[in-house]
Amino acid sequence: MTTALAPYLEKLDACLAEKNVLTEYLDLAEAKTGLPKRNIVLGGILVTIVWLAIGIGSSLLCSVVCFVYPAYKSFKAVESPQGDDDRQWLTYWIVYSTFNILEYFADLILFWIPMYDLIKCLFLVWCMWPIPNNGSAIVYNNILRPWLLKNESKIDARLDKVTGKVNKYVDDAKREAAQFADSSAGQALTLGAQVTAQTASQQIDDALAEDTDKDKDI
């Protein structure tokens, strides 16, 4: 068991040796408790697993684990000159988005699965695990990519159709707004708004002047 986990523990030690905000807090915790950073992290992972299994607030915790960390790593990938990590995290977000869509429609069924949030979290952690053939790569290359390539033209046509309708509605709204602004009613409304704004500004100036006079009298 220990031999099988040795490569992962070495990667964990390498991550903990880096200098960043998280490791600084872990250094502080290590100094306060006397426990090695590795043990603190492993204990945190164990607490997280138990928390997810119990179910109290597990949905929120799962969202934090499977969204916040990948979001930060995506930021690091965008800012780095290498391109491999960009592909890794883009693949993760494709799988994550697809999973959330399917989860939304199957919510009534998934609700009855015991420890579902724990299973979901373990699946998404497998998808983001820093190895070449992690869950995201397997799901994307074997399921999502073939389906998307097969239906790419149909999806593009639907998107173009929807985009065209939205653009048409926006153009119509702009044209109607311009016509209303040029009409007598629109000009009267604009004038009324200007008068109201000027009156409010004058009232504010008068109130400030009265306060200033009172302060001088005092």
N, C-alpha and C positions, 0 to 999 in steps of 0.2 A: 504493500500500500504506500509506504513512505517512498519507495523507489519510483513508483508511478507518479507521485506528486512532486518529486524532486525538481523536474524542469519548470513546473509552474511556480514553485516556491522560489526558485532562482530568479525567475522573471519578476516576481513580487519584490524580492530583495533589491533587484536592480531599479525598479520603479521607486522604491522607498529611499534609495540612495540619491535620487535626483533632488535638486533644490527648487522648491516651489512653496506656495502658501500651505498646501496640505501637509507636506513633510515637515514644515516648520512647526505646525501644531502637533504633529505626531512626535517630533523631537521634544517638545515641551511636555507632552503627556508621558513620554518615556522617562524624562527626568523626574517628573512628579511621582510616578507610580513605581518606577524601577523595572517595569515590564518592557521587553523588547518591542520595537515598533511592529514587527511581524505578528507577534501575539496579539497586540492591540487590534490590528486590522482583522486578523482571523476571528477574534472575539466579536468584533463589530459585524462581520459577515454572518456569524452564527446567530447573533441577536436578531439580525435582519431576517434570516430564514425562519426563526421561531415566530417573529412578529407577523410575517406573511402567512405562516401556517395558522396562527390564531385567528386572524381575520379582522382585528380591530384596526381600522385605518389602513388596512393593507393595500387598498386600491391607490390611495394617495402615495404611500411609500413606494409602490411598484412604479408609479408614474415618475416619481423623483429619480429613482435608480435608473430607469430605462429611457429617460428623456434628458435630464440635466447633464449627466456625464457624457452621453453621446453629443449633446449640443456643444459642450465645451471642447470635446475632442474634434468636433467638426470645425470649430473656430481655429484650433491649433493647426488643423489640416489646411485650411484656407490660407493661413498666414505662413505656412512652410513652403519652401521652394519645390519639394518633391511632389509628384503627382499620384503616387501609389495610395497614400492615405486618403486623398480626395475620393478616389474610386471606392475605397473600402467604406467610407462613411456615407457616400451617396447610395451605395448598395444597401446599407443598413436602413437608411431613411425610406427607401422604396419598400423594403420588406416591412418596416414598422408601420408605414402608412397603409399598406394593404392589409396588414393584420388588424389595425384599428377599424378599418371599414368592415371587414368580415365580423369583427367582434361586435360592432354596433348592431348588425342585423341578427346576430346569433345570441344576443345578450340574454334573452329569456331562457335559452337552453344552457348557456355557460354558467348562469347564476346557480344552477343546481349541482355543479361539479365541485366536490370537496377540495378545499385548498386551491381553488382556481388561480387566485392571485399569485400564489407561490409558483405554480406551474407556468403561468404566463411570464413571471419575472425570470425564472430559470431559462425559459426558451429565449427571451430577448437578451439575456446575458450571454447565452450561447451564440446568439446572432452578432453580438458586439465583441466577442472574445478575440483578443489580438493574435490570431493564428491565420494562416493563409486560407484554409478551407473551414471557415467558421460557419455558423448557421445561416448568416445572410448570404454568403457565397453559394452555399448548397441550395437554399430555397430559390434564390434568384436564377442561378444557372440552370436548374432542373425544372422549375415550375413557372416562375414569372417571366423570364426572358423568352422562352419559346412561345408562350401565349401572347406576350406583347408584340413580338415580331410578326406573329401570324395575323394579329388584328390591328397592327399599327396604322394601316391606311384607313380602316374604318373609324378608329379612334380620332385620327387627325381630321377626317371629314366631319365627324360630329362636333369636334371642338371648333372647327372653322365655322360651322353653321351656327353654333351657340354664340361665338364671338361676333359674327356678323349681325345677329339679332340684337345683342347688347349694344354694339356700336350704333345700330340704327335707332334704338330707343334713346341713346344718349344724344345723338344728333337731333332727333325730333324734340327732345326736351330743351336743348340749347336754342333751337329755332323758335319754339314757342315762348321761351323766356325772353329772347330778343324782341319778338313781336309784341309781347306784353309791355316790355320796357319802353318801346317806341309809342305805345298807345297812350291816349290821354289819361286813362286810369293808372297806368304804370308811372307816368310822369307825375301825376298828382300824389301817388303813394311815395315816390322818391322825394318829392318836395316836402311832404308831411314828415317823413323820416328825418330829413335834414333839419326842419324846424324843431322837431322834438329833441334832436340831439343838441342843437344850439341852446334850447331852453334849459335842458338838463345841465349842460355845461355852465350856463350862466347862474343857475341855482346853486351849483356846487361852489362856484367862485364867490357868490354872495355869502354862502354859509361859512366859507373859510375866512372871508373878510370880517364877518361878525365875530368869529372866534378870536381873530387877531386883535380886534378892538377891545374885546372883553379882557384879554390877557394884558393889554396895555393899561386898562383901568385898574386891574388888580395890582 
